[in-house]
Amino acid sequence: MDTFQHNSLKNCITKTDVPGLPEPYRGKVRDVYALSKTHLGIVVTDRISAFDHIMKQAIPYKGQILNRLAEFSFSKVSDIVSTHVVSVPHANVTIAKRCDPVPVEVVVRGYLTGHAWRTYKSGKRELCGVELPNGLKEHQKFEEPILTPATKATEGHDEDISEAEIMSLNIVEPELWNQIRETAFQLFERGTQVAADKGLILVDTKYEFGLFNGELTLIDEVHTSDSSRYFYAEGYEERFEQGKPQKQLSKEFLREWLMEKGFRGLEGQTLPDLPDQFRWSVYKRYKELYEILTGSNFEPVQVKNLDDELEKIFQEYL
């Protein structure tokens, strides 16, 4: 292991505490600071999660890759819907509009893969209220993309929910939901085009929305390696016909690695440690997707004291 790799693995950003500011909201990946009534300071850390559990070890530069890829991808969809991005003043930081979040994750799927396949394989033929026909195979493309929402849990697992349940439980107003639904499919179509231009297939993805001054706004992240699954287009058909695993860029390989170790996020299971070589391979996968989609090299920024840097950056918005 060379010095750069050793230092990178040792110096991951797992937590921030900005002097003089209240404790941030800590999500699975992001530390979110309420800077004012209108602005948030979002710090994208190197934490990584799977099965709704944060791994004990972090991934070098994952936060920077994720933040920059989100910035790139938000710019590609800003003509479809307003986004929460105000500025990206640092490799790990996004200044965002402070929106009222819609408490539903909007998942659009173009293929029968991952969670959808595991549900289908178990014998179920309905996913979030969407009827699925018999005879489908793993990684098969749907005739049309499907919408499979999930409730946004503050702790623990997000839960699948149908659109009918969203309406009957009054989670989202019907007019707003129709707008979200239509926007999600437009975003998926755009993401599909961007990926196809780079030789990739956007398999499935999640979107999160909020309201800013009453306007529907895309928040969190979009078309990143944490929120999306990508296949390589080259060889997809051949692998599918032969029933072989798809070559993909996503967190699914982390989930598969965890499942091999007997961990699925269930009660009583022990979260395994991520070995250094595996962590480095995860970094390289994130880096590869960033470079393919953006067409530019990823150059990591060396961060010495992030908390002090954040204090200066946030000052302007307090």
Helices and strands as residue ranges (DSSP letters): H 3-10, E 25-26, E 30-34, E 39-44, E 49-50, E 53-54, H 62-77, E 82-83, E 85-90, E 93-97, E 100-101, E 104-111, H 115-121, E 126-127, E 130-131, E 141-147, E 150-151, E 159-160, H 163-168, H 174-197, E 200-212, E 215-219, E 228-232, H 236-241, E 248-249, H 252-260, H 276-294, H 306-315
